[in-house]
C-alpha cells in the first residue's frame, strides 16, 4: 500500500446447498416470478444473493459466493510498498486463522524486507493478535539497480530478487538472524537482453524467465553435491544449492510481455509484444499451441482457465476468450523413454512416480524403469531356471533309465500346477525372511552345490566298477545326500566368508563402498568366468597331454588322477578369480553400486529363485519332448562309431534337437516376461533401473496390475498404462519373432544331419 503497510487476507469460494422453497421465495421477492422459470433444468444458473446458484444433475440447488476476510494493516515501512510477494498457505483461511504468513516486500526507498506475521490468541479474551517481525535483506553489490521482481519459494527458504539486467540474487532466509545472499545468477547469460517477466509456475519451485528477445526458460534449485558430472563445478553457493536453467524453449517473435501458469498442471502461456501467444509444458518442454491476437498489439495479460479448458488474452484493452483442448502435453515420446529433468533433481533422470502427496508435485511417467525391471526379472529368472530345466531334460532323456524318466517327468510337470500367487506368497513371507538372515550362505551355495555334485561324480568313478554297475539305476537318488551336503557346506562356510570378505556384515559392506575391499563382490562374477576359462584350458590344452600320459593307466589310477586334476583345477579357478578380483580392487574398481548394492528383503535374488521354479516345468517338458523326437538311429550310429554317451548327447542329439530346445527357452522367456503375481508379491515394486541383484524392481505387468484400478479414466496416467501394455506386447512379439527365425535356422541345420 502507499502508506507502507500490508494487509493479510484470504479469498475463497463458499459453497452451500439451498432449500428449494428458500430459492423460490427469494426469486419471488426479487422478481415476482417463480423459481421454476429460472432454474428448471440441470446446469441452469442464476444470480442468487451475493453469488450464483446452479441446479445440479441430482436436482439440488448449489449456491456459491465469494467469501473473503481482510486483516488489520501492518506497518512495514514509511515508504510505499513497490513490490510484494507472499507464501500462500496450504489450507483455506490459514493466513487469518492459522499459524503464520511470510512475505517479502520492496519499499519505495529501495529496501528489501522480509516479514513474518504470526497470530497469537489470548487464552483469556480469545482475541487474536498479529505479531509481525521484519528483517532487512542485504543489497547486492554487483548491480546497484532496483529489483524488478521479488519472489519467495514454496518452502519459505529463499527470496529471489531479479533485476532488469538479469542478475538474480538468491537470499537464504532459513536463519532469520543471519540472512545472506547465497548466490548470484545471471538469468540471461551471453546476451544483452533484459528480463521482462519472472514468475513461478505451479508449485513455486520452477521459475519462469522471459526476456526482451523472446527467450523463455525454466529454472529451479539443485543440490550441487548430487550432480554426477562437473557441469556446474564452477558454481559456488553458501548453502550447497544452485539455481540452474533446466528447461529452454524456442525463441518467440518478440519480447515476452505476458505470462500465465496453469493452476492444475505444468502448462503455461506466454504472450509477446507482437500479439502472438504460445502455450508450452514446462516438464516435457512441449510446444502445445500458438495463437495470434486478431488485431495484433502487445499482449498485456494471458491466463489459463482453472480447468485448462480456455485461455484469456488481453491486448489493446480488449479481452478475448479462447476454448482450449491441450490434449496430454505432459506425455511425449521423449519423456516416456529418455531422461527428463524434474524439479529438485540434480540431472535428468528416468523415473516412474504416478502419484504424490501434493497435487503440485510433478508426475513422472518414464517407461524406462519398468522396461528395465521387466528385463531384470527375466534375466535373473532365466539365469536360475533355464540351466536347471535344460540339463534336467538332457539327463532324463539321455542318461536316466526309462523307469526314472517316467517318475521324474510327471513330477516336474506337476510343478506347473502350482498357482503363481502361492509361489509369490511363499517367496514374500517364507523365503525372503530366511534368505535375509543367511545371505552369505545363499551366495556360497551357488558355488558349493555344483562343486560338491561334481566332486561326487569323480568319487563315483573311483569306486569299484562292480559296485557302481549294480547301483547304476539308482545313481540319481545318490544326488540327494550330495545336494544336502553342498547346502550344509554353504551354511557352514557362510559366517566365515562373511567375516573374511564382507567385514563381518554383508549388508553393511554393501552400502559402504568406502570401507573394506571389493574383492568379495568381484568373486561372485569372476568365479563363473574363471570356471569357463579353466574349462577351455582343460579341453583344448590339458586334455591332449592328459590322454597321452595316462591313457594306459588302470581304471582306478586314472580315476584317482582325474579326481586330483579336478581338485587342482577347482583350486586354480578360485585362485584366478581371487587374483583378478584383487587386481580390479587395486585399480579402484568396486562392484558395489553395479550388479550388487544395498540389500532389500524382497529382491531380484528371491524373484529369480522362485520364478525360476515357475518356469522350469515349461522349459523342461518342451526340451524333453524335443530331445525325445531325435531319431534313435542317430544315437545308434554315433555309439557304433565308438562315441561315449556324453559325446553322442553333446555332438549329435543336442544339435539335432536345437530348434526345439530354443523354442522351449523362448516360451519360458515369454512366461517370465509376463509374470505378475510372483513379482508383485516378492519383487519390492520399486521402479528403479539398476541391475543390483539385492534390490527389487517393478515390471510392466505388475505396474498395470497395481495402478490401473486406481487410475482416473481418460487421464494421462490411464493412457500411459495402456501404452505400457502395448509395449509389453511389442517386446514379447519381437522376442518371439526373433526366436522363430533362430528356430527355423537350427531346424534347417538339423535336416542336414
Buried (B, 14 or more C-beta within 10 A) or exposed (E): EEEBBBEBEBEEEEEEEBEBEEBBEBBEEEEEEEBEEBBEEEEEEBEBEEBEBBBEEEEEBBBBBEBEEEBEBBEBBEBBBBBBBBBEBEEBBBBBBBEBBBBBBBBEEEBBBBBBBBBEEEEEEEEEEBEBEBBEBEBBEEBEEBBBBBBBBBEBBBBBBBBBBBBBBBBBBEEEEEBEBBBBBEBBEEEEBBBBBBBBBBBBBBBBBBBBBBBBBBBBBBEBEEBEEEEBEEBEBEBEBBBBBBBEBEEBEBBBBBBBBBBEBBBBBBBBBBBBBBBBBBBBBBEBBEBEBEEEBBBBBBBBBEEBEBBBBBBEEEEEEEEBEBEBBBBBEEBBEEBBBBBBBBBEBBBBBBEEEEEBBBBBBBBBBBBBBBBBBBBBBBEBBBEBBBEBBBBBBBBBBEEBBEEBBEEBBEBBEEEBEEBBBBBBEEBBEEBBEBBBBBBBBBBBBEBBBEBBBBEBBBEEEEEEEEEEEEBBEEBEEBBEBBBBBBBEBBEEBBEEBBBEEBBEBBEEBEEBBBBBBBBBBBBBBBBEBBEEBBEEEEEEEBEEEBEEEEEEEBBBBBBEBBEEBBEBBBEBBBEBBBEBBEEEEBBBBBBBBBBBBBBBBBBBBBBBBBBBBBBBBBBBBBBBEBEEEBBEEBBEEEBEEEEBBBEBBBBBBBBBBBBBBBBBBBBBBBBBBBBBBBBBBBBBBBBBBBBBBBBBBBBBBBBBEEBEEEBBBBBBBEBBBEBBEEBBEEBBEEBBEBBEEBBEEBEEE
